[in-house]
Amino acid sequence: MSTPSRTAAAAPPAERVEAASTQVTSSDWDEVSALLSEAYFPHTLTPVSPRGVPDLLANCATLGPIRLARMEMGADVTVDSEHPGGYAINVPLSGQFVSVTRGIEVVSTVGQATVCPPDTATSIVEWNRECEILGIRIERQDLDREIARVDESGSRLPLQLDLRTPEGASWIRLVHSLAEQLGNDSGLLHNPLVADQLAGAVTTALVLAATPTIEAPAPRPRIVKRVLDAMHADPGRPWTAGDMAECAGVGIRRLQEGFRTYVGRSPSECLLDIRLERAHADLLHGEPRRTVTDIALRWGFTHTGRFAAAYRARYGRSPSQSLRG
């Protein structure tokens, strides 16, 4: 007997000028899909067992352009969605939550959050009956605009957030506080100006939690930004000082002076940071068959000993320790 799948209709656009909170329950799979689609994202929901009976309990709230949905399924399910138009940040409050995005498996437990990018296929391959999720939906235009404000290099959110860092803990405390106030039907939050301001605070705090070392940069000349953009786009390229200067359209000395003035670091130091960040992500969430050497070479490290030393200095552990988890 095949397991039924439930495809929910597209959710309506998020309201930007009001705050509201509702609680829904259901023990019918079709109704579960419809309710979660309206509260969160359209999706295809599949119960793991054809005999599984849902026991949905969901507390849903809207705060300007942000939606909050605290969800318990009461049964084991899988979910497929492309999260049209918005980011989904799924925070396990209990149990374990496993998803796959761009071929990368992300396993989140309490103290972590899974980020599902907008308009990108994501499969939740494990959402069991013991797992309660706090889902935060943020419209793509709002979060992308805030990312651009904080980090002009054009980086994107990682697929997982650590909520045990000071920045991560601060963000999730703010989310919990707002969810509680919405649940108590706080009249103040129904003021459109207050709702939008608080939603903006949540978005900004999320970006700072995802990129805790980034501060608002001083304006940089075009030559510096051009090289940084190129290094972010292809960090594994065997960059030379001449390559960087050619990319900027200036001499090597002028390029180095520009980096010292506007970034406070040399171009090669910036490239090392970018490569370490990419290698770190691959070690934690990359393909299981890759070795440390494979990952080092992929991101432009031709000397594994120097890579290991730089990685340990940056992250406090060896690459092999990160690869083993």
URFENGI-V134803 format. One record per residue. SS is DSSP state (H for helix, E for strand, - for the rest). OMEGA is omega as a letter, one per 20 degrees, with the letter a starting at -180 (none if undefined). Layout:
[[SS	OMEGA] [SS	OMEGA]]
//
This chain:
[[-	a] [-	r] [-	a] [-	r] [E	r] [E	r] [E	a] [-	r] [-	a] [-	r] [-	r] [-	r] [-	a] [-	r] [-	a] [-	a] [-	r] [-	r] [E	a] [E	a] [E	r] [E	r] [E	a] [E	r] [E	r] [E	r] [-	r] [-	a] [H	a] [H	r] [H	r] [H	a] [H	a] [H	a] [H	a] [H	r] [H	a] [H	a] [H	a] [-	a] [-	r] [-	a] [-	r] [E	a] [E	a] [E	r] [E	a] [-	r] [-	r] [-	r] [-	a] [-	r] [-	a] [-	r] [-	a] [E	r] [E	a] [E	r] [E	a] [E	a] [E	r] [E	r] [E	a] [-	a] [-	a] [E	r] [E	r] [E	r] [E	r] [E	a] [E	r] [E	a] [-	a] [-	r] [-	r] [-	a] [E	r] [E	a] [E	r] [E	r] [E	r] [-	r] [-	a] [-	r] [-	a] [E	r] [E	r] [E	r] [E	a] [E	a] [E	r] [E	r] [E	r] [E	r] [-	a] [-	a] [E	a] [E	r] [E	r] [E	r] [E	a] [-	r] [-	a] [E	r] [E	r] [E	r] [E	a] [E	r] [-	a] [-	a] [-	r] [E	r] [E	r] [E	r] [E	r] [E	a] [-	r] [-	r] [-	a] [-	a] [-	r] [E	r] [E	r] [E	a] [E	r] [E	r] [E	a] [-	a] [-	r] [-	a] [-	r] [E	a] [E	r] [E	a] [E	r] [E	r] [E	r] [E	a] [E	a] [H	a] [H	a] [H	a] [H	r] [H	r] [H	a] [H	r] [H	a] [H	r] [H	a] [H	a] [-	a] [-	r] [-	r] [-	r] [-	r] [-	a] [-	r] [-	a] [-	r] [E	r] [E	r] [E	a] [-	r] [-	r] [-	r] [H	a] [H	r] [H	r] [H	r] [H	a] [H	a] [H	r] [H	r] [H	r] [H	r] [H	a] [H	r] [H	r] [H	r] [H	r] [H	r] [H	r] [H	r] [-	r] [-	r] [-	a] [H	a] [H	a] [H	r] [H	r] [-	a] [H	a] [H	r] [H	a] [H	a] [H	r] [H	r] [H	r] [H	r] [H	r] [H	r] [H	a] [H	r] [H	a] [H	r] [H	a] [H	r] [H	r] [H	a] [H	a] [-	a] [-	a] [-	a] [-	r] [-	r] [-	a] [-	r] [-	r] [-	a] [-	r] [-	a] [H	a] [H	r] [H	a] [H	a] [H	a] [H	r] [H	r] [H	a] [H	r] [H	r] [H	a] [H	a] [-	a] [-	a] [-	r] [-	r] [-	a] [-	r] [-	r] [H	r] [H	r] [H	a] [H	a] [H	r] [H	r] [H	a] [H	a] [-	r] [-	r] [-	a] [H	a] [H	r] [H	r] [H	r] [H	r] [H	r] [H	r] [H	a] [H	a] [H	a] [H	r] [-	a] [-	a] [-	r] [-	r] [H	a] [H	r] [H	r] [H	r] [H	r] [H	r] [H	a] [H	a] [H	r] [H	r] [H	a] [H	r] [H	r] [H	r] [H	r] [H	r] [H	a] [H	a] [H	a] [-	a] [-	a] [-	a] [-	a] [-	r] [-	r] [H	r] [H	r] [H	a] [H	r] [H	a] [H	a] [H	a] [-	r] [-	r] [-	a] [-	r] [-	a] [H	r] [H	r] [H	r] [H	a] [H	a] [H	r] [H	a] [H	a] [H	r] [H	a] [H	a] [H	r] [-	r] [-	a] [-	r] [H	a] [H	r] [H	r] [H	a] [H	r] [H	a] [-	none]]
//
